[in-house]
């Protein structure tokens, strides 16, 4: 792979890829892959960190007899993960591209053999022009070693591959000074890591199968990643051409810098 090739990690959340009935939206996935294909033509390699396996499993299984919530999540994820990959494999194939699944637990990022193994895997895939699609291995992750959410996984992957940018796609336009629907709140275009914007964070409640990461988590991850000299963006994944617009330097989402 050319040394000039840029690397971007894109994290797409459950809220982006589902509708209000928690059903996976094919057109959203297609638009996501279309943009990744456009970046590929520009010699920008992408790692996609994709949520959605738990929701995808829930769609297939419907009601589940298992009472234990954590086991139920494991089952949903184990059933849903191949379904998500089938979606992605098919769409990438339409663009003449190849993708691969990389599932990880938090211990895989610990210094030593696990981490070296992960680096080798990512470097090998990127060198071959293959788009890695990362997700937590929910089926076997122990609670004490789970990522707080896929935002954390995306940040760790960005650091692992020395990414040039991290883009966190959610269902709102960026980071606001209040609730996004409040007419008095405004979107911040850029945030420095030492700015106290934590005061603006609203608490959020999530249902089962939905993503674990609220805006507070996203803010913490965005600041932490930017602090490692990886500019990080929070933006609306349902907005047309959002990824390409960010790469082109347009005023989209909120940019976090050191």
N, C-alpha and C positions, 0 to 999 in steps of 0.2 A: 504494500500500500504506500502511495506517495506520501512523503513527509508533510506536504502542504495540505493534505486532506484534513478537513475540519471534522470534529466529532461533536455530535449533539445528542444529549439524552432527553427523550420526551416521555413524560409520565402522563398517562391518560387515566382519569378517575372514573369510577363507576357512574357518577352523576352525569358525566359527559356522554357515555355510551348507552344510557338507558332513557326511556321515557317515564312519564309519571306513574305508569303501571309496572315499572321495573322490568321492562322487556328490552332486550338488546336491539339497538338500532343499526341495521346494516348500512344505511347511507352514511352514518357518522363514521363507521369503520372504513368505508370506501374513501371518504374524503380525507381521512387521516393517512391512509396508505398512498393516495394520490400525491399528497404533499411530500411524503417521505421519498416517493419515486422522483419527484421534482428535485429534491435536495441531492439525491443520488446522482442525477445527471449533472449536477454542479460540483461533483466530487466532495459532497458533504455526507459523511456516514452517520447513520442514526442507530441508536439503541432505543427500542421502545419498551417502556415499563408499563405493562397493561394490567389494570384491574379487570374485574368482570367475571372471573371463573365461578365465584360463589353464586352470583345472580344467574349465570348461565345454567348452573346445576339446579338451582331452584326452579327455573323455567321448565326443565326436563322432568324433575321429580314431583313438582307440585307439593302436595302435602307429604310430610315425612314423619314416620312413626317414632323416630328417635327423639327421646325427651331431652337428653343432655345437649345443651346448646353448643358446646365446643366440638362434640363428636358430629353433631349435625352440620356444623360449618365445614369440618373435614370432609364429610361425605359430599356436600354440595360442591366443594372445590374440586374434589377428585373427579366427580362426574362432569363438572363444567369446564375444566381445563382443556381436555381434548376438543371439546366443542368450540371454545374460543380459538384454539390453534387451527381448527379446520376452517373457520371463518377467515383468519388471517392468511393461512396457506393459500387458500383459493384466490383471495383478492391480490396478494402479492404476485401470484402466478400470472394473473391477468396483466400485470405490468412487466412481465418478464423478469421478475425478481425472486430471490429466494430468501426465506426466513427460517429461523431456528428457535427452539424453545430453550430457555435457560432458567431453570427453577433453582432457588437458593433459600437457605436458612441463614439466620444472622451469623452463626458460627463460621460460615464460609468466608466471611470477611475478616475473621481474626487473623492477625499476623501469623505467618508460617505456611505450612503445606497447603492448607485449604485455600488461602488467599492466592498463593502462587498458581494453584490449579485453576481458580476462577479467572485470573489474569490471562493464563494460557488459552483458556476456552474463548474468552472475548477477543483476544488478539487474533486467534486463528480464524474465527468467524469473520471479523472485520477485514482481515487480509484477503479473504476469499470473496469479499463483496456481499456477504450474507448479513441480513438484518437480524440481530439477536432480539428476541422478545422475552423480556424478563418478568418474572412474577415470584412472589413468595411461594415456597413449597408448603402451602397450607395443609396439605394432607398429612404431613409428618412433622410440621413445626411444633415444638413444645412452647407452651404459653410463655415460659420464662425467657425463651430465646427468639420470640417473634419480633419482627420489626414493628415499630409503633404503628406503621401504615406503609403503603407503597411509596409515599413521598420520601420516607427515610431510605427505603431500598434504592430509589432513583438517585438520591444524593450519594449514597455509597458507591453505586455503579459509576456515577459521574467522576467521582474521585479515583476510582479504580482504573478507569481508562483515560484519565487526564482529559476530560471533555472540555470543549471550548464554551459550551453553554448547557444549562439545564432549563428545560421548559416544563412547567407544571400546569397541565390543562385541567380546568375545573369548569363549573357551570355558571360562573360569574365573570365579569369583565376584567377583574383585577383586585387589588387591595384597596378597600374604601375606608374613609374616616368614620364610618358608621355602618348601619345596615344598608346594603346595596339598594334596597327599595325606598329608603328614606330620602326624600327630595333635598334634605339639607346635607347629606353626606356626599363626598366627592371622591373620585378615583385618584389615587396617587400614581403618577407616571413613573417616578423613580424614588427608591428608598435606599439610603445608605445604611450599612449595618449598625452604625452607632446611633441612629435615630430612634427615639422612643415612640414607636408606633403601636406597641403592644396594647396601649390603652384603648385602641379602636376595636379590638377583637371582640366579636359577639360569640356567645356560646351557641352550640348547635346540637340538636338531637338527631340521632340517626336510627333507622330501622334495621332489622336483621337482614343480612345480605348486602346492605349498603356499605360504602367505604368507611374506614375507621378514621380517616384524617379530616378534621375540621380546619377552619382558617387559622386557628391558633397554632396547630401543628405545622401547617404550610408556611406560616410566617417564620417559625423557629427553624425549619429546614432550609427555607430560602436564605435567611440570614447566615446560617451556618455554612451553607455551600458557597455563598458569595464571599464569605470570609476566607475561603480557600482559593480565591481568585478565579472562581467559576461563576460568571454572571448568570443570575437565575431569574426566571420570569414566571409570574402567575398570570394566566390569561384564560379566556373563554374558549374551550375546545369546540364549542358548537358554532363559533363564528367562522364564516367562510375564509379559507386561506390564512388562518391565524398563524400557523407555523412559519410559512414562507414570508409573511409580513414581518414577523419578529426577526427572522434572519436578514431581511432587507432593511432593518432598522426603522420600520414604521412605528408610529406611536400607538402601540397595541399592548394591552395588559399593563402590569406593573413590573418594572425592572429593579432587581436588587443587586447592588454593587458594593464592593469594599471601599 
